Amino acid sequence: MTGMSRFLAAVAILISFVAAPAHALRIKEVAAVQGVRSNQLTGYGLVVGLDGTGDQTTQMPYTTQSVANYLQQLGITLPDNRAAQLQLKNVAAVIVTAELPAFAQPGQQLDINVASMGNAKSLKGGVLVATPLRGADGEIYALAQGNVVVGGAGAAAGGSKVQINHLSAGRVPGGAQVERAVATGLNDGDTITLGLNAADFQTARRVAEAVNGRLGGGAARALDGRTVQVRAPTDPNARVSFIAELEELTLERSAPAAKVVINARTGSIVLNQAVTLNPCAIAHGNLSVTISSTPVISQPAPLSRGQTVVAEQASIQIKQEPGIMIQVPSAPQLADVVRALNALGATPQDLLAILQAIKASGALNAELEVI
């Protein structure tokens, strides 16, 4: 079995499990209450205590300026000419990011990510100094500090270098503390709005029907293919209980839209069980260009005072495999689609172009999404 055959067989096995009957969907799996969301935080800071693997300050002057500003906040003022001459091999300028979850309160801890923004070789063993984390509105919502954990290792000597994983980014578990809570509109008004994870009119209708079947007609209404409005109690405690019960309501699982997802960078292809194929004919051939270089040495005659000359002789070969026209039958089920594509004998990278051509011809009954 070729690599392409094994790839498509694995896809067929995976989708067979997806297509198998499963438990009924709960509303919490297809929708979320609008306004209950996380917020992104970011900040600029310094990692100190590195073992000579920090920024090269001659190329990264803002690192030196940041250290001078930090020392000035601590009451230490450096002369301007002295600050410009600092060589801070143990310091790295970093960007700190975190996600502030919904309902986070002051004092709670957050995990943070730290990434070098300069030319630091490694953040391993470094300590992030106090860094304010700001939201999109510019306000400070958390304060970050702690030891940076880097999941990698590296060594260099004599011009040789060995590295495992990425050394210029790390993480500080529980490294930030929330300083300010974000207000939510969860308790505003006498209704709540459910936002579907994906726009689908059928799912929106079924969510509204499930809520009305439990609470009575008129309790919920679908506003469009993405949002469903539901009447809710105004008391905060009663509203929390209402939402908890609402999210557990079940609804019938609907068939997904036919879709083929292609990752152009890795060559990965995923098809769902709704993909079908109309009859078509496909011809596919490969063109390969081989360039080889052979050194040629020219020796001068004895006592001619000439010099030995080393030249290269290049050889270029072009080989094009003949394209064979293959008739692909109609494939009403996913297993038939996999067998039809497997018969082409193409590599995953070639299959990317083939699927796009089949879609353009109208023979692929699915949405093609390239990521």
C-alpha positions in Angstrom: 0.0 0.0 0.0 1.4 3.4 -1.0 1.7 6.4 1.3 -1.3 8.0 -0.4 -3.3 4.8 0.0 -2.6 4.7 3.7 -3.4 8.4 4.0 -6.9 8.0 2.4 -7.6 4.8 4.3 -6.9 6.6 7.5 -9.3 9.4 6.5 -12.0 6.8 5.7 -11.6 5.1 9.1 -11.7 8.5 10.9 -14.8 9.6 9.1 -16.5 6.3 9.7 -16.3 7.0 13.5 -17.6 10.5 12.9 -20.6 9.2 10.9 -21.5 6.7 13.5 -24.6 7.5 15.7 -23.7 9.5 18.8 -25.4 11.1 21.7 -27.8 14.0 21.1 -26.3 17.4 21.0 -26.6 19.8 24.0 -27.2 23.5 23.4 -23.9 24.2 25.2 -22.1 22.3 22.5 -23.4 24.4 19.6 -24.0 27.8 21.1 -22.8 30.1 23.8 -24.3 33.0 25.7 -23.4 36.3 24.1 -21.3 38.5 26.3 -19.7 35.6 28.1 -16.3 35.7 26.4 -12.6 35.9 27.1 -10.4 39.0 26.4 -6.9 39.1 25.0 -4.2 40.9 27.1 -0.7 41.9 25.9 2.3 43.7 27.4 5.9 44.5 26.8 8.5 43.4 29.4 12.0 42.3 30.1 13.4 38.8 30.9 16.5 39.0 33.0 19.0 36.4 34.4 19.8 34.8 31.0 23.2 33.0 30.6 24.6 35.3 28.0 21.8 34.4 25.5 19.9 37.7 25.7 19.6 40.5 23.1 22.6 41.9 21.3 22.1 45.5 22.4 24.2 46.9 19.6 21.4 45.7 17.2 18.5 46.0 19.6 18.8 49.6 21.2 15.3 49.5 22.6 16.4 46.8 25.0 19.0 49.1 26.5 16.4 51.9 26.6 13.9 49.7 28.4 16.5 48.7 31.0 17.4 52.4 31.6 13.7 53.3 32.0 13.2 50.4 34.4 16.2 51.4 36.5 15.0 55.0 36.6 11.7 53.8 38.1 13.7 52.1 40.8 15.5 55.4 41.5 18.7 54.7 39.6 19.6 57.2 36.9 22.3 56.4 34.3 24.1 59.1 32.3 22.9 59.3 28.7 26.3 58.4 27.4 26.6 55.5 29.8 23.2 54.0 29.0 24.0 53.8 25.3 27.1 51.8 26.0 25.4 49.1 28.1 26.0 45.5 26.8 23.1 43.5 28.3 23.7 39.9 27.2 21.6 38.6 30.1 18.5 40.6 29.2 15.9 40.1 26.5 12.9 42.3 25.4 9.8 40.2 25.2 6.1 40.4 24.4 3.8 38.9 27.0 0.3 37.6 26.1 -2.5 36.2 28.2 -6.2 35.4 27.9 -8.5 36.9 30.5 -11.4 34.5 31.0 -15.0 35.6 31.5 -15.9 36.6 35.1 -12.3 36.7 36.2 -12.0 38.5 39.5 -9.1 40.5 41.0 -6.5 38.1 42.7 -7.1 35.2 40.3 -4.0 33.8 38.5 -3.6 33.4 34.8 -1.1 31.5 32.6 1.0 33.7 30.4 3.0 33.3 27.2 6.4 35.0 26.7 8.1 35.5 23.3 11.3 37.2 22.4 10.9 40.2 20.1 14.6 40.8 19.5 17.5 38.5 18.6 17.9 36.6 22.0 19.2 33.1 21.5 17.3 31.6 24.4 14.9 32.6 27.2 15.8 29.4 29.2 16.4 30.2 32.9 15.2 33.7 32.6 12.9 35.6 35.0 10.2 38.0 33.7 10.1 41.2 35.7 6.8 42.9 36.6 4.9 43.5 33.4 1.5 45.2 33.1 -0.9 43.5 30.7 -3.4 45.7 28.9 -6.6 45.1 27.1 -7.7 46.6 23.7 -8.9 49.7 25.6 -5.4 50.4 26.9 -6.4 49.7 30.6 -4.3 47.4 32.8 -6.1 44.2 33.7 -3.3 42.0 35.0 0.3 42.1 36.3 2.7 39.4 35.1 6.0 38.2 36.7 7.7 34.9 37.2 10.2 32.3 36.0 9.9 31.5 32.3 9.6 27.8 31.5 11.0 26.9 28.1 10.3 23.4 26.7 13.6 23.0 24.8 17.3 22.8 25.0 20.3 23.8 22.9 24.1 23.9 22.8 26.7 25.5 20.5 30.5 25.1 20.3 33.1 25.4 17.6 30.6 26.6 15.0 28.3 23.6 15.6 24.8 24.0 17.0 22.2 21.6 18.3 18.7 22.7 19.3 15.6 20.9 20.4 12.3 22.7 20.1 11.9 26.5 20.3 14.0 28.5 22.7 12.9 32.0 22.1 9.4 31.5 23.5 8.2 30.1 26.9 5.4 30.1 29.4 4.9 31.2 33.0 2.2 29.0 34.6 0.1 31.2 36.9 2.4 34.0 36.2 -0.1 36.8 36.1 -2.5 38.1 38.7 -5.8 39.8 37.7 -6.0 43.4 38.9 -9.4 44.4 37.4 -12.5 42.6 36.4 -14.3 43.1 33.1 -17.9 44.0 33.3 -20.4 41.8 31.4 -23.9 42.4 30.3 -25.1 39.0 31.3 -27.7 40.4 33.8 -28.9 43.2 31.6 -32.5 43.2 30.3 -35.1 40.4 30.4 -33.6 38.3 27.6 -30.3 36.5 26.8 -28.9 35.9 23.4 -27.4 32.5 22.3 -24.8 32.8 19.6 -24.2 29.7 17.5 -20.7 28.5 17.0 -21.3 28.3 13.3 -24.0 30.1 11.2 -26.7 27.5 10.3 -30.4 28.3 10.0 -31.4 24.7 10.7 -29.5 24.6 13.9 -30.9 28.0 15.0 -34.4 26.7 14.3 -33.8 23.5 16.3 -32.3 25.4 19.3 -35.4 27.7 19.4 -37.7 24.7 19.1 -35.9 22.8 22.0 -36.2 25.9 24.3 -39.9 26.4 23.4 -40.6 22.7 23.9 -39.2 23.0 27.5 -40.4 26.5 28.4 -43.5 27.0 26.3 -44.1 28.7 23.0 -42.7 32.2 22.6 -39.9 31.8 25.1 -37.3 31.7 22.3 -37.1 33.0 18.8 -34.4 32.6 16.1 -33.3 36.1 15.0 -31.1 34.8 12.1 -28.9 31.9 11.3 -26.5 32.7 14.1 -28.5 34.1 17.1 -31.4 32.9 19.2 -33.1 35.2 21.7 -34.5 33.7 24.9 -36.6 35.3 27.7 -34.8 34.9 31.0 -35.4 35.8 34.7 -34.0 39.1 35.8 -32.8 38.0 39.3 -29.0 37.2 38.9 -29.2 33.9 40.9 -32.3 32.7 39.0 -30.7 33.7 35.7 -27.6 31.6 36.4 -29.7 28.6 37.2 -31.8 29.2 34.1 -28.8 29.3 31.9 -27.4 26.2 33.5 -30.6 24.3 32.7 -30.9 25.9 29.2 -27.4 24.7 28.2 -28.3 21.1 29.1 -31.3 20.9 26.7 -30.8 18.5 23.9 -31.6 18.8 20.2 -31.5 16.5 17.2 -28.1 16.3 15.5 -28.4 17.6 11.9 -26.2 16.5 9.0 -23.3 18.9 8.5 -22.7 20.7 5.2 -20.4 18.9 2.8 -16.9 20.3 3.2 -13.4 19.4 2.2 -10.7 21.2 4.3 -7.2 21.4 2.7 -4.1 22.6 4.5 -1.9 23.9 1.8 1.2 24.1 4.0 1.2 20.5 5.3 -0.8 18.7 2.6 -3.4 17.5 5.1 -6.9 16.8 3.6 -10.0 16.2 5.7 -13.4 15.2 4.2 -16.7 14.9 6.2 -19.3 12.2 5.6 -21.5 14.5 3.4 -19.0 14.8 0.6 -20.1 13.2 -2.7 -18.6 13.0 -6.2 -20.2 13.1 -9.6 -18.7 11.1 -12.6 -15.6 12.8 -14.1 -12.4 12.0 -15.9 -9.0 13.0 -14.6 -5.5 13.0 -16.2 -2.5 13.7 -14.0 1.2 13.6 -14.8 4.4 14.7 -13.1 7.2 16.9 -14.4 10.6 16.5 -12.8 13.7 18.6 -13.4 17.1 17.2 -12.3 20.2 19.4 -12.2 23.5 17.7 -11.3 27.0 19.3 -11.1 30.3 17.5 -11.6 33.6 19.1 -10.7 36.2 19.2 -13.6 39.9 19.7 -12.7 42.3 21.1 -15.3 46.0 20.4 -14.7 48.7 22.5 -16.4 51.5 20.9 -18.3 54.7 20.2 -16.5 57.1 23.3 -16.1 54.5 25.5 -17.8 54.0 27.7 -14.7 50.3 27.3 -15.1 47.8 26.9 -12.3 45.3 24.1 -11.5 41.8 25.2 -12.3 38.6 23.6 -10.9 35.5 24.1 -12.9 32.0 22.6 -12.8 30.1 20.8 -15.5 26.3 21.1 -15.1 23.9 18.5 -16.5 20.1 19.2 -16.7 17.6 16.5 -17.3 13.8 17.0 -17.7 11.5 14.0 -17.3 7.8 14.1 -17.8 5.6 11.1 -16.9 2.8 10.4 -19.3 -0.7 11.5 -18.0 -3.2 8.7 -18.1 -6.9 9.6 -18.3 -8.8 7.9 -15.4 -12.5 7.7 -15.3 -13.9 8.4 -11.8 -17.3 6.9 -11.2 -20.1 8.6 -9.2 -19.4 8.4 -5.5 -22.6 8.8 -3.4 -20.9 8.0 -0.1 -17.6 9.0 1.6 -16.1 5.5 1.3 -16.7 5.6 -2.5 -15.1 9.1 -2.7 -12.0 7.8 -0.8 -11.7 4.8 -3.2 -12.1 7.0 -6.2 -9.3 9.4 -5.1 -7.1 6.5 -4.0 -7.3 5.1 -7.6 -5.5 8.2 -8.8 -2.3 7.2 -7.0 -1.4 10.9 -6.4 0.5 12.2 -3.5 -1.3 14.5 -0.9 0.4 17.6 -2.5 -0.8 16.6 -6.0 -4.3 15.8 -4.6 -4.6 19.4 -3.5 -4.5 20.6 -7.1 -6.7 17.7 -8.3 -9.5 18.4 -5.7 -9.5 22.1 -6.7 -9.8 21.1 -10.4 -12.6 18.7 -9.6 -14.4 21.4 -7.7 -14.0 23.9 -10.5 -15.5 21.3 -13.0 -18.5 20.9 -10.8 -18.0 17.3 -10.0 -17.2 17.7 -6.3 -20.4 18.3 -4.3 -18.8 20.0 -1.3 -17.4 23.3 -0.2 -13.7 23.5 -0.6 -11.8 25.4 2.2 -8.1 26.0 2.0 -6.4 27.0 5.2 
